[in-house]
Amino acid sequence: MAKGVFYLLVVLSTGYLIWAIAGRARLWMKGQPIKWKPSVGDWVRNILVYVVGQKKVRSSRPKSGAPMHLLIFYGFLSLFLATSLLAIATYSPLIGLPNFHKGNYYLIYEATFDALGVLFVVGISWAMGRRWGFRLHQMAHDWRDSWALVLLWLLGVGGYVLAAARIKNSPTAFDHWSFVSNVVAKVLPPVSNEAYVAIWWAHVVLFFTFWAMLPHMRLKHIVLAILTAAGRPEQPMGELKPVTMEEVEATERVGVSLAEHYSRWHLMSLDACMGCGRCTEVCPANGVGKVLNPQKVVADIHGALKTGATVAEAVSEEALWACTTCNACVEACPVLIRHVDLIVDARRNLVGEGALSGGPAVMLRQTQSTANAWGQAANTREDWMAGLGVPLARENPEFDILFWVGCAGATDPGAVKTTKAMAQLLTKAGVKYACLGQEEACTGDPARRTGDEFTFQDMVGRNQSVFERYKVKKVVTACPHCFNTLANEYHQFGPQMEVLHHTQLLQKLVASGKLNGIDLEDSKTVFHDPCYLGRVNDESEAPRSLIRKGALLEPTRRGKKTLCCGAGGGRMWMEEPPDQRPGNRRAEELLATGADTVAIGCPFCRIMLDASIKQVTDKEIDIVDMAEMLQRANA
């Protein structure tokens, strides 16, 4: 009778769990078929790296609760393995295999999993204190979250009570191997057979309650995170997928209007969200009080899938336009949600519907008419070259490296300093290079991330024809945004080139002895990692390697954890209140190091930080690109 009730609970709870997840899966299937096909090898690698290895969680800052999560995950995993091994051993005789749950294996099993279970109980207790005691604002709060923690805590502690009750009821000579349960047994009163059976059934009912309710709790990410990790798109963080005219003609829309216009993988990833708030914690826009909350974006789109509201209505246009596309949220997310994809796809629809005005709309018109995001005529792209003897591709078609200047590098006075320094360094090092001058057009990065995909593709077409004319194979640029777009996105429309950030090329030239390194012995210089270099393209060592003597000061956040200046995603051209500038927050972090010089490797960062530093301090702070510093060292 008891066995029959147990198996009935197994069938009912598992059946309900499958039915509930299948209901969510029907919603995912409303989305667009995925266009990438991960191999079995990709699945295995992704699960090992992101699920078993917990790569994203391990790389999180401790204050994000990463240690707590690791305790819970590895504790839960150990208990799952222990239960699975016990089930296999119990039922193996039914298929003709021996029960291996005995001997030395049994003793090691008891000691190992009795110890690992403590990780789970400690982790859950920590989570309860963090949620109820500190009530962190970035975390999602729902009564089901508290109910889930209570259930898990009761299961963890109840497991030890059950084991201790067995020891108290039927002691053996091997009980000391279960040392935690043995300690608990010492404080229990005598346990009768009836009491032990009651404790066993209470534990079983608790487990099957948890199992059946899993799809209705955020803890469903235990299952869904495995699926999102296995099927994740194999694309660089800085790559956005293109939209074709054929798709627009077939769907009669650009980008995403309704949640079901996202891919099935993206919709599934929304269900995998745990509401941990890591994405919101690192968001530069949210950090200065803007309405953008990446965690809420995920929740709002998730809700829109059920209600049928448009993404813009559910999230709000203000929140969508606040994003700098810095990818801090993407880098922080433990379940691999690609927030920037979601936001830019919604922006594409807004731009397609004519819902963009002000500075960004002006920038798009300028890009369309002059091929320069700053609106400067093509013939002005060569003004900075005066007196430098810079080789032009049209006059010197036999070159090894194309020096890509970019709109800012040819237009902004500060960025022009970097461009001139870079040209002088290339000449001094004997590099056979050339520039395009007036043949160069904007890469289209500001247009694409603002949401104007077809202006971006028009820029790609112009530049690709020039690349083909000169058979360009290798490019160097001082702009991380140009670097990212040329390296990670231009291949979508033609042959791929080798693309280097200028600090990467300079690193090679210094290492080979063609240029001298920088001496910082008497300088208080801090380096600011640009988002599209340090985080999006994982390059933080090349700029630092240019230092020969001394060392750069380091801010609290650096490399992949850098804090955005606020310029990306078209935000360079958007107006914002002075007290809501992400650059101000970054400027304060940089100056907190005691630096009197801020070294940069991005023209966008230079523009934003220059304004922010002047706003947060009266001190004279020098802002200088690494190329300028190196040029001084080689003067």
C-alpha positions as CSV (number, residue, x, y, z in Angstrom):
1,M,0.0,0.0,0.0
2,A,2.7,2.5,1.0
3,K,4.8,1.6,-2.0
4,G,1.8,2.2,-4.2
5,V,1.1,5.6,-2.7
6,F,4.8,6.5,-3.2
7,Y,4.8,5.6,-6.9
8,L,1.5,7.4,-7.4
9,L,3.1,10.6,-6.0
10,V,6.0,10.1,-8.4
11,V,3.8,9.8,-11.4
12,L,1.4,12.7,-10.4
13,S,4.1,15.2,-9.4
14,T,6.3,14.4,-12.4
15,G,3.4,14.4,-14.8
16,Y,2.2,17.8,-13.5
17,L,5.8,19.2,-13.8
18,I,6.0,18.0,-17.4
19,W,2.5,19.4,-18.2
20,A,3.4,22.8,-16.7
21,I,6.7,23.1,-18.5
22,A,5.0,22.0,-21.7
23,G,2.6,24.9,-21.3
24,R,5.5,27.3,-21.2
25,A,7.1,25.5,-24.1
26,R,3.9,26.2,-26.1
27,L,4.5,29.9,-25.5
28,W,8.1,29.6,-26.6
29,M,7.0,27.9,-29.8
30,K,5.1,31.1,-30.7
31,G,8.5,32.6,-31.3
32,Q,10.6,32.5,-34.4
33,P,12.5,29.4,-35.3
34,I,16.2,29.7,-34.3
35,K,18.6,30.2,-37.2
36,W,21.6,28.6,-35.5
37,K,22.1,24.9,-35.0
38,P,24.3,24.1,-32.0
39,S,26.1,20.7,-32.3
40,V,26.1,18.0,-29.7
41,G,29.7,19.1,-28.9
42,D,28.5,22.7,-28.4
43,W,25.7,21.5,-26.0
44,V,28.1,19.5,-23.9
45,R,30.7,22.2,-23.7
46,N,28.2,24.9,-22.9
47,I,26.6,22.8,-20.1
48,L,30.0,21.9,-18.6
49,V,31.2,25.6,-18.7
50,Y,28.0,27.5,-17.8
51,V,26.0,25.0,-15.8
52,V,28.4,22.6,-14.1
53,G,31.3,25.0,-14.1
54,Q,29.0,28.0,-13.2
55,K,31.4,30.3,-15.1
56,K,29.1,33.4,-15.0
57,V,28.4,33.0,-11.3
58,R,32.1,32.4,-10.3
59,S,33.1,35.6,-12.2
60,S,30.5,37.7,-10.4
61,R,31.4,40.1,-7.6
62,P,31.0,38.6,-4.1
63,K,28.4,41.2,-3.1
64,S,26.1,39.9,-5.9
65,G,25.6,36.7,-3.8
66,A,27.9,34.6,-5.9
67,P,29.4,32.5,-3.1
68,M,25.8,31.9,-1.7
69,H,24.6,30.7,-5.1
70,L,27.6,28.4,-5.5
71,L,26.9,26.8,-2.1
72,I,23.3,26.2,-3.1
73,F,24.1,24.9,-6.6
74,Y,26.8,22.5,-5.7
75,G,24.9,21.4,-2.6
76,F,21.8,20.8,-4.6
77,L,23.8,19.0,-7.3
78,S,25.4,16.7,-4.7
79,L,22.0,15.9,-3.1
80,F,20.6,15.2,-6.6
81,L,23.5,12.9,-7.4
82,A,23.1,11.1,-4.0
83,T,19.4,10.5,-4.6
84,S,20.0,9.4,-8.2
85,L,22.8,6.9,-7.2
86,L,20.5,5.5,-4.4
87,A,17.6,5.1,-6.9
88,I,19.9,3.3,-9.4
89,A,21.2,1.0,-6.7
90,T,17.7,0.3,-5.4
91,Y,16.2,-0.6,-8.7
92,S,19.2,-2.1,-10.5
93,P,18.2,-5.7,-9.4
94,L,14.9,-5.3,-11.3
95,I,16.9,-5.3,-14.6
96,G,19.4,-8.0,-13.5
97,L,22.1,-5.8,-12.1
98,P,23.6,-6.1,-8.6
99,N,22.9,-3.6,-5.8
100,F,26.2,-1.7,-5.5
101,H,25.1,0.3,-2.5
102,K,27.3,-1.5,0.0
103,G,30.9,-2.1,1.2
104,N,33.5,0.7,0.9
105,Y,31.4,2.4,-1.8
106,Y,28.6,2.8,0.7
107,L,30.9,4.3,3.4
108,I,32.4,6.8,1.0
109,Y,29.0,7.7,-0.3
110,E,27.6,8.3,3.2
111,A,30.6,10.5,4.3
112,T,30.8,12.5,1.1
113,F,27.2,13.4,0.6
114,D,26.6,13.9,4.3
115,A,29.3,16.6,4.2
116,L,28.2,18.2,0.9
117,G,24.6,18.5,2.1
118,V,25.9,21.1,4.6
119,L,26.8,23.4,1.7
120,F,23.1,23.3,0.6
121,V,21.7,24.1,4.0
122,V,24.2,26.9,4.6
123,G,23.6,28.4,1.1
124,I,19.8,28.3,1.6
125,S,20.1,29.9,5.1
126,W,22.3,32.6,3.6
127,A,19.7,33.2,0.9
128,M,16.9,33.5,3.4
129,G,18.9,36.1,5.4
130,R,19.8,38.0,2.3
131,R,16.2,38.1,1.0
132,W,14.4,38.8,4.3
133,G,17.1,40.6,6.3
134,F,18.7,42.9,3.8
135,R,15.9,43.0,1.2
136,L,18.2,44.0,-1.6
137,H,16.4,46.4,-4.0
138,Q,17.8,44.9,-7.2
139,M,16.4,41.4,-6.5
140,A,12.9,40.4,-7.6
141,H,10.6,39.8,-4.7
142,D,7.6,37.5,-4.8
143,W,5.9,35.3,-2.1
144,R,6.7,32.3,-4.2
145,D,10.4,33.1,-3.8
146,S,10.1,32.9,0.0
147,W,8.0,29.7,-0.3
148,A,10.7,28.1,-2.5
149,L,13.4,29.0,0.1
150,V,11.3,27.6,2.9
151,L,10.7,24.3,1.0
152,L,14.3,23.9,0.1
153,W,15.5,24.6,3.7
154,L,13.0,22.1,5.1
155,L,14.2,19.6,2.5
156,G,17.8,20.2,3.4
157,V,17.4,20.1,7.2
158,G,14.7,17.4,6.9
159,G,17.2,15.2,5.1
160,Y,19.5,15.3,8.1
161,V,16.6,14.8,10.5
162,L,15.4,11.8,8.5
163,A,18.9,10.3,8.5
164,A,19.3,11.0,12.2
165,A,15.9,9.4,12.9
166,R,17.1,6.2,11.1
167,I,20.3,6.1,13.1
168,K,18.3,6.6,16.4
169,N,15.7,4.0,15.4
170,S,18.1,1.3,13.9
171,P,21.7,2.1,14.8
172,T,24.6,0.4,12.9
173,A,28.3,0.1,13.3
174,F,28.8,2.4,10.3
175,D,26.7,5.4,11.4
176,H,29.8,7.4,12.3
177,W,30.6,7.8,8.6
178,S,27.5,10.0,8.3
179,F,29.1,12.3,10.8
180,V,26.6,15.3,10.4
181,S,23.6,13.1,10.7
182,N,25.2,11.3,13.6
183,V,25.6,14.6,15.5
184,V,21.9,15.4,14.9
185,A,21.0,11.9,16.1
186,K,22.6,12.6,19.4
187,V,20.2,15.4,20.2
188,L,17.1,13.6,19.1
189,P,14.9,11.7,21.6
190,P,14.2,8.0,21.0
191,V,12.5,7.4,17.7
192,S,9.9,4.7,17.3
193,N,9.2,2.9,14.1
194,E,6.0,4.8,13.7
195,A,7.7,8.1,14.3
196,Y,10.4,7.2,11.7
197,V,7.8,6.3,9.1
198,A,6.0,9.6,9.8
199,I,9.2,11.6,9.3
200,W,10.0,9.7,6.1
201,W,6.6,10.4,4.6
202,A,6.8,14.1,5.6
203,H,10.1,14.3,3.8
204,V,8.7,12.5,0.7
205,V,5.6,14.7,0.6
206,L,7.7,17.9,0.9
207,F,9.9,16.7,-2.0
208,F,7.1,15.9,-4.3
209,T,5.4,19.3,-3.4
210,F,8.6,21.0,-4.4
211,W,8.9,18.9,-7.6
212,A,5.3,19.7,-8.7
213,M,5.6,23.4,-7.9
214,L,9.0,23.9,-9.6
215,P,7.5,25.3,-12.9
216,H,5.7,28.0,-10.9
217,M,8.8,29.2,-9.1
218,R,11.9,31.1,-10.2
219,L,13.7,27.9,-9.3
220,K,12.6,26.5,-12.6
221,H,15.8,28.0,-13.9
222,I,17.4,24.8,-12.4
223,V,16.0,23.0,-15.5
224,L,15.7,25.9,-18.0
225,A,19.2,27.2,-17.5
226,I,20.5,23.9,-18.8
227,L,18.4,24.3,-21.9
228,T,19.4,27.9,-22.5
229,A,23.1,27.1,-22.0
230,A,23.0,24.1,-24.3
231,G,21.3,26.0,-27.1
232,R,22.9,29.4,-26.7
233,P,23.7,31.2,-30.0
234,E,27.4,31.0,-30.8
235,Q,27.9,34.7,-31.5
236,P,30.2,37.2,-30.0
237,M,28.8,39.5,-27.3
238,G,29.2,42.4,-29.6
239,E,27.4,41.0,-32.6
240,L,23.8,41.9,-33.5
241,K,22.0,39.7,-36.0
242,P,21.0,41.4,-39.3
243,V,17.5,42.0,-40.7
244,T,16.9,41.4,-44.4
245,M,14.5,43.2,-46.7
246,E,13.0,39.9,-47.6
247,E,12.1,39.4,-43.9
248,V,10.6,42.9,-43.8
249,E,8.5,42.3,-46.9
250,A,7.3,38.9,-45.5
251,T,6.4,40.2,-42.0
252,E,5.6,43.8,-42.8
253,R,7.6,45.0,-39.9
254,V,11.2,45.8,-38.9
255,G,12.5,44.3,-35.7
256,V,10.3,43.2,-32.9
257,S,6.9,44.6,-32.0
258,L,5.4,41.7,-30.0
259,A,7.3,39.3,-27.8
260,E,6.5,36.4,-30.1
261,H,8.7,38.1,-32.8
262,Y,11.8,37.1,-30.8
263,S,13.4,33.7,-31.4
264,R,12.2,30.7,-29.4
265,W,15.6,30.6,-27.6
266,H,15.2,34.2,-26.5
267,L,11.7,33.5,-25.2
268,M,12.9,30.4,-23.3
269,S,15.8,32.4,-21.8
270,L,13.2,34.8,-20.3
271,D,11.7,31.8,-18.4
272,A,15.2,30.9,-17.1
273,C,15.6,34.3,-15.3
274,M,16.0,33.9,-11.6
275,G,15.4,37.5,-10.8
276,C,18.8,37.7,-9.0
277,G,19.3,41.3,-10.1
278,R,22.9,41.0,-11.2
279,C,22.0,42.7,-14.5
280,T,20.4,45.6,-12.8
281,E,23.2,45.9,-10.3
282,V,25.7,46.5,-13.1
283,C,23.5,48.6,-15.4
284,P,25.1,52.1,-15.8
285,A,21.7,53.7,-16.7
286,N,19.9,52.2,-13.7
287,G,22.9,53.2,-11.5
288,V,22.2,56.9,-12.2
289,G,18.5,56.7,-11.6
290,K,17.1,56.1,-15.1
291,V,14.1,54.0,-15.6
292,L,16.0,51.2,-17.4
293,N,16.0,48.0,-15.2
294,P,17.3,45.1,-17.2
295,Q,15.7,42.6,-14.8
296,K,12.4,44.3,-15.3
297,V,12.9,44.4,-19.1
298,V,13.1,40.6,-19.0
299,A,10.0,40.3,-16.7
300,D,8.0,42.8,-18.8
301,I,8.7,41.0,-22.1
302,H,8.0,37.7,-20.3
303,G,4.6,39.1,-19.3
304,A,3.9,40.6,-22.7
305,L,4.2,37.1,-24.2
306,K,1.1,36.1,-22.2
307,T,-0.9,39.4,-22.4
308,G,-0.2,40.2,-26.1
309,A,1.0,43.8,-25.3
310,T,3.7,45.2,-27.5
311,V,7.2,45.2,-26.2
312,A,7.4,49.0,-26.2
313,E,4.2,49.2,-24.2
314,A,5.3,46.5,-21.7
315,V,8.9,47.9,-21.2
316,S,8.3,51.6,-22.1
317,E,10.0,53.5,-24.8
318,E,11.9,55.6,-22.3
319,A,13.5,52.4,-20.8
320,L,14.4,51.1,-24.3
321,W,16.2,54.3,-25.3
322,A,18.1,54.5,-22.0
323,C,20.3,51.5,-22.9
324,T,23.9,52.2,-23.8
325,T,24.3,48.7,-25.2
326,C,27.4,48.3,-23.0
327,N,26.5,44.6,-22.4
328,A,27.2,44.8,-18.7
329,C,23.9,43.0,-18.1
330,V,24.7,40.3,-20.7
331,E,28.2,39.7,-19.1
332,A,26.7,39.4,-15.6
333,C,23.7,37.2,-16.4
334,P,24.2,33.6,-15.1
335,V,21.6,32.1,-17.4
336,L,23.0,33.8,-20.6
337,I,20.1,36.1,-21.4
338,R,21.1,38.6,-24.2
339,H,19.3,41.7,-23.0
340,V,20.9,43.9,-25.6
341,D,19.5,41.8,-28.4
342,L,16.0,42.2,-26.9
343,I,16.4,45.9,-26.5
344,V,17.9,46.7,-30.0
345,D,15.3,44.5,-31.7
346,A,12.6,46.5,-30.1
347,R,14.4,49.8,-31.0
348,R,14.5,48.6,-34.6
349,N,10.7,48.5,-34.6
350,L,10.4,51.9,-33.0
351,V,12.7,53.4,-35.6
352,G,10.8,51.6,-38.4
353,E,7.6,53.1,-37.1
354,G,9.1,56.6,-37.0
355,A,9.1,56.9,-33.2
356,L,12.6,58.4,-32.9
357,S,13.3,62.2,-32.7
358,G,15.8,64.6,-31.3
359,G,19.6,64.1,-31.4
360,P,19.6,60.4,-32.5
361,A,17.3,61.2,-35.4
362,V,19.6,64.0,-36.5
363,M,22.6,61.6,-36.2
364,L,20.8,59.1,-38.5
365,R,20.0,61.8,-41.1
366,Q,23.6,63.0,-40.9
367,T,24.9,59.5,-41.4
368,Q,22.6,58.9,-44.3
369,S,23.5,62.2,-46.1
370,T,27.2,62.5,-45.3
371,A,28.3,59.0,-44.2
372,N,29.6,60.7,-41.0
373,A,27.7,60.4,-37.7
374,W,28.9,64.0,-36.9
375,G,27.5,65.3,-40.2
376,Q,30.9,66.4,-41.6
377,A,31.4,66.4,-45.3
378,A,33.5,63.6,-46.8
379,N,36.3,65.9,-47.9
380,T,36.9,67.0,-44.3
381,R,38.1,63.5,-43.4
382,E,41.6,64.4,-44.6
383,D,41.9,67.7,-42.8
384,W,43.8,66.1,-39.8
385,M,46.5,64.8,-42.2
386,A,47.9,68.2,-43.1
387,G,51.7,68.2,-42.8
388,L,51.9,64.6,-41.6
389,G,52.6,62.9,-44.9
390,V,49.9,60.3,-44.3
391,P,49.7,57.8,-47.1
392,L,46.3,57.4,-48.8
393,A,45.1,54.2,-50.2
394,R,44.1,55.7,-53.6
395,E,47.7,56.9,-54.0
396,N,49.5,54.0,-52.4
397,P,47.3,50.9,-53.0
398,E,50.1,48.5,-51.9
399,F,49.9,48.5,-48.1
400,D,49.9,45.9,-45.4
401,I,47.5,47.6,-42.8
402,L,44.6,49.9,-43.3
403,F,44.4,52.5,-40.6
404,W,40.7,53.0,-40.0
405,V,40.2,56.5,-38.6
406,G,36.5,56.6,-38.0
407,C,34.0,59.6,-37.8
408,A,35.2,60.7,-34.3
409,G,38.9,60.2,-35.1
410,A,38.6,62.5,-38.1
411,T,36.2,65.1,-36.6
412,D,36.4,65.5,-32.8
413,P,39.3,67.7,-31.7
414,G,40.3,65.4,-28.9
415,A,40.1,62.2,-31.0
416,V,42.1,63.9,-33.7
417,K,45.0,64.0,-31.3
418,T,44.9,60.3,-31.0
419,T,44.6,59.9,-34.8
420,K,47.7,62.0,-35.4
421,A,49.7,60.2,-32.7
422,M,48.8,56.9,-34.2
423,A,49.9,57.9,-37.7
424,Q,53.2,59.2,-36.3
425,L,53.8,55.9,-34.4
426,L,53.0,53.8,-37.5
427,T,55.5,55.8,-39.5
428,K,58.2,55.7,-36.9
429,A,57.8,51.9,-36.5
430,G,58.1,51.4,-40.3
431,V,54.6,50.0,-40.7
432,K,53.4,49.9,-44.3
433,Y,50.0,51.5,-43.8
434,A,47.4,53.7,-45.6
435,C,44.2,55.6,-44.8
436,L,41.1,55.9,-46.9
437,G,40.5,59.6,-46.2
438,Q,37.4,60.8,-48.0
439,E,36.7,57.2,-49.2
440,E,36.0,56.2,-45.6
441,A,32.4,56.1,-44.4
442,C,30.9,55.6,-41.0
443,T,31.0,51.9,-40.0
444,G,27.3,52.3,-39.1
445,D,27.7,51.2,-35.5
446,P,25.8,54.2,-34.0
447,A,23.0,53.6,-36.5
448,R,22.7,49.9,-35.9
449,R,22.6,50.2,-32.1
450,T,20.1,53.0,-32.2
451,G,17.9,50.7,-34.2
452,D,18.4,51.8,-37.9
453,E,19.5,48.5,-39.4
454,F,19.3,49.6,-43.0
455,T,21.3,52.8,-42.6
456,F,23.9,50.5,-41.0
457,Q,23.8,48.1,-44.0
458,D,24.1,51.0,-46.4
459,M,27.3,52.0,-44.6
460,V,28.5,48.4,-44.8
461,G,27.9,48.3,-48.5
462,R,29.9,51.5,-49.1
463,N,32.8,50.4,-47.1
464,Q,32.9,46.8,-48.4
465,S,33.2,48.0,-51.9
466,V,36.3,50.1,-50.9
467,F,37.8,47.1,-49.0
468,E,37.4,45.0,-52.1
469,R,38.9,47.6,-54.3
470,Y,42.1,47.7,-52.2
471,K,42.0,44.1,-51.2
472,V,42.0,45.0,-47.5
473,K,43.0,42.0,-45.3
474,K,44.1,43.8,-42.1
475,V,42.7,46.8,-40.3
476,V,43.7,48.8,-37.2
477,T,41.5,51.4,-35.5
478,A,41.6,53.5,-32.4
479,C,37.8,53.3,-31.9
480,P,36.5,50.2,-30.0
481,H,33.0,50.7,-31.6
482,C,34.5,50.6,-35.1
483,F,36.7,47.7,-34.0
484,N,33.8,45.7,-32.7
485,T,31.6,46.3,-35.8
486,L,34.4,45.6,-38.3
487,A,35.6,42.5,-36.4
488,N,32.3,41.0,-35.3
489,E,29.6,42.2,-37.7
490,Y,31.0,43.0,-41.2
491,H,31.5,39.3,-41.9
492,Q,27.7,39.0,-42.1
493,F,27.9,40.8,-45.4
494,G,31.2,39.8,-46.9
495,P,34.7,38.4,-46.3
496,Q,36.1,38.7,-42.8
497,M,39.3,40.8,-42.2
498,E,41.8,40.7,-39.3
499,V,40.9,43.7,-37.2
500,L,43.0,45.1,-34.4
501,H,42.4,47.8,-31.8
502,H,45.2,50.2,-32.0
503,T,46.6,49.2,-28.5
504,Q,46.8,45.6,-29.8
505,L,49.0,46.6,-32.7
506,L,51.0,49.0,-30.6
507,Q,51.6,46.2,-28.1
508,K,53.2,44.1,-30.9
509,L,55.3,47.0,-32.0
510,V,56.6,47.6,-28.5
511,A,57.2,43.9,-27.9
512,S,59.2,43.7,-31.1
513,G,61.4,46.7,-30.1
514,K,60.1,48.9,-32.9
515,L,58.7,51.4,-30.4
516,N,59.7,52.3,-26.8
517,G,57.2,51.6,-24.0
518,I,55.8,54.3,-21.7
519,D,57.5,55.4,-18.5
520,L,55.0,56.2,-15.7
521,E,57.4,56.3,-12.8
522,D,56.4,59.9,-11.9
523,S,52.8,59.9,-13.1
524,K,49.5,59.1,-11.3
525,T,47.6,57.7,-14.3
526,V,44.5,55.6,-14.2
527,F,43.2,53.6,-17.2
528,H,39.6,53.5,-18.1
529,D,38.6,50.3,-20.0
530,P,36.1,51.1,-22.8
531,C,33.1,48.7,-22.7
532,Y,33.5,47.7,-26.4
533,L,37.1,46.8,-25.8
534,G,37.4,45.4,-22.2
535,R,34.0,43.8,-21.8
536,V,32.6,43.1,-25.2
537,N,35.9,42.0,-26.8
538,D,37.7,40.8,-23.7
539,E,40.8,43.0,-24.3
540,S,42.2,44.7,-21.2
541,E,45.8,43.7,-21.2
542,A,47.0,45.2,-24.5
543,P,46.7,48.9,-23.3
544,R,48.4,48.0,-20.0
545,S,51.2,46.2,-21.7
546,L,52.4,49.5,-23.2
547,I,53.8,50.6,-19.9
548,R,57.5,50.0,-19.6
549,K,58.2,51.5,-16.1
550,G,55.7,52.1,-13.3
551,A,52.1,51.0,-13.3
552,L,48.7,52.3,-14.1
553,L,46.3,53.0,-11.3
554,E,43.3,50.7,-11.3
555,P,39.7,51.8,-10.6
556,T,37.3,49.5,-8.7
557,R,35.8,48.2,-11.9
558,R,38.1,47.3,-14.8
559,G,38.4,44.9,-17.7
560,K,35.2,42.9,-18.3
561,K,33.7,44.6,-15.2
562,T,34.3,48.1,-16.4
563,L,31.7,50.9,-15.9
564,C,30.3,52.5,-19.0
565,C,30.9,56.1,-19.8
566,G,27.4,56.4,-21.3
567,A,28.1,57.0,-25.0
568,G,27.2,53.7,-26.6
569,G,23.9,52.6,-28.2
570,G,23.5,56.1,-29.8
571,R,23.4,57.7,-26.3
572,M,26.3,60.0,-27.4
573,W,23.6,62.0,-29.4
574,M,20.9,61.9,-26.7
575,E,20.2,64.7,-24.2
576,E,20.1,63.7,-20.5
577,P,20.0,65.6,-17.2
578,P,23.5,66.3,-15.8
579,D,22.7,64.2,-12.7
580,Q,21.8,61.2,-14.8
581,R,25.0,60.9,-16.8
582,P,26.7,57.5,-16.4
583,G,30.0,59.2,-17.2
584,N,29.8,61.2,-13.9
585,R,29.7,58.0,-11.9
586,R,32.6,56.6,-13.8
587,A,34.6,59.8,-13.5
588,E,34.2,59.7,-9.7
589,E,35.5,56.1,-9.6
590,L,38.5,57.0,-11.7
591,L,39.4,60.1,-9.7
592,A,38.9,58.1,-6.4
593,T,42.2,56.4,-7.3
594,G,44.1,59.7,-6.8
595,A,44.9,60.0,-10.4
596,D,45.7,63.3,-12.1
597,T,45.6,61.7,-15.6
598,V,43.0,59.5,-17.1
599,A,44.2,57.3,-19.9
600,I,41.7,56.1,-22.4
601,G,41.5,53.9,-25.6
602,C,38.2,55.2,-27.1
603,P,37.2,58.5,-28.7
604,F,33.6,58.1,-27.3
605,C,34.9,57.7,-23.8
606,R,37.1,60.7,-24.2
607,I,34.2,62.9,-25.1
608,M,31.9,61.7,-22.3
609,L,34.6,61.6,-19.6
610,D,35.9,65.0,-20.5
611,A,32.4,66.5,-19.8
612,S,31.9,64.4,-16.7
613,I,35.2,65.1,-15.1
614,K,34.6,68.8,-15.5
615,Q,31.3,68.4,-13.7
616,V,32.5,66.3,-10.8
617,T,35.8,68.2,-10.0
618,D,37.5,71.6,-10.2
619,K,40.9,70.0,-10.5
620,E,42.8,70.0,-13.8
621,I,42.7,66.4,-15.0
622,D,44.5,65.4,-18.2
623,I,42.6,63.0,-20.5
624,V,44.9,61.2,-22.9
625,D,44.8,58.2,-25.3
626,M,47.4,55.5,-24.9
627,A,48.6,56.2,-28.4
628,E,49.4,59.8,-27.4
629,M,51.3,58.6,-24.3
630,L,53.3,56.2,-26.4
631,Q,54.0,58.9,-29.0
632,R,55.4,61.1,-26.3
633,A,57.6,58.2,-25.2
634,N,58.9,57.9,-28.8
635,A,59.3,61.6,-29.6
